[in-house]
Amino acid sequence: MSISQPGLPVLRPRIVVMGGGTGLSVMLRGLKEKPLDITAIVTVADDGGSSGILRDELKMPPPGDIRNVLTALADVEPLMSEMLKYRFQKGEGLAGHSLGNLILAAMTDISGDFVTAVRELSRVFAVRGAVLPAAEQAVILHAEMEDGTIVTGESKIPEAGKRIKRIFLEPDHVEPLPEAVRAIQEADAILIGPGSLYTSLLPNLLVPKLVDAILTSRAPRLFVCNVMTQPGETDNYTVSDHLEAIYEHVGHRLFDYVLVNNEPIPLKVQKRYAEKGAKPVNLDAEKVESLGYKIIADKLVMYGTYLRHDADQLSHHIYEQVKKHILAKG
């Protein structure tokens, strides 16, 4: 049910969710079932696969992460959702492209700009909320490794096989969409994650005006930590390692709460991930709390071919924090 008090109108709290990749889309499928006004701010650093090709050939922001979020929030029949995700297997120049990416590219050409294309497709697909790219332009992601080498390109960074010291954007001063800044300023809660730490989450947080808006917000700020480490990005990282990496990049403690999974991962599942170099992210609770964060821990995973966050359980905890904030404001 919606948040309400006797004699007051029903409220739909405004929540801003920032990130990219599969984890964000999974979580949004749960959040859209809650009585929330959702704004998703999505990274534009992707340079691999279909997105990378369209980005280079059409000089547009990469559509892949945006398409995933649109699909997650769309109020359409399952068949339509599957169609948007469909990836062509054959055809010279067509193989590897997803239909949703091509539709976004076509709408960008028709409307004249990417932001308008996303807005129009959101209307066509009855998206529950607003989907905004973090910036109107594509950005190039660079990583400085601990050995001093520089790796360029979001898709190439995890493949380098080296420990990341820092990442940075090109251009070095990216202007965010004014709508994105305004959404953060008006939010009743701000949520970052889950997703690849260096290639999906931090690119958004390196946009100065977005971080400034987060820092000045009085809304609860929540970080959803990944369940498993990511080879080439967060090898052997604990929960506190994720938080300290963000602190080192933005120079401030951004979050009030950290949502983490505390359900032991079955050994057979761990073994499957270990073959790819991944393992469960260890919750070093004392260290996390000593850094000033409040921990919300629960069973937040589902098991299938891959581990996924339990969208229902995750959205329940997020919604509870939003309710507490709204009711405390009176």
Secondary structure, DSSP 8 states (H G I E B T S, - for coil): --B--TTS--B--EEEEEE-HHHHHHHHHHHTTSS-EEEEEE-----SHHHHHHHHHHT----HHHHHHHHHHB-S-HHHHHHHH-B--SSTTTTT-BHHHHHHHHHHHHHSSHHHHHHHHHHHTTBSSEEEESBSS--EEEEEETTS-EEESTTTTGGG-S-EEEEEEESSS--B-HHHHHHHHT-SEEEE-SS-IIIIIHHHHTSHHHHHHHHH--S-EEEE--SB--TTTSTT-BHHHHHHHHHHHHSS---SEEEEE-S---HHHHHHHHTTT--B-B--HHHHHHTT-EEEEE--EEESSSEEE-HHHHHHHHHHHHHHHHHHH-
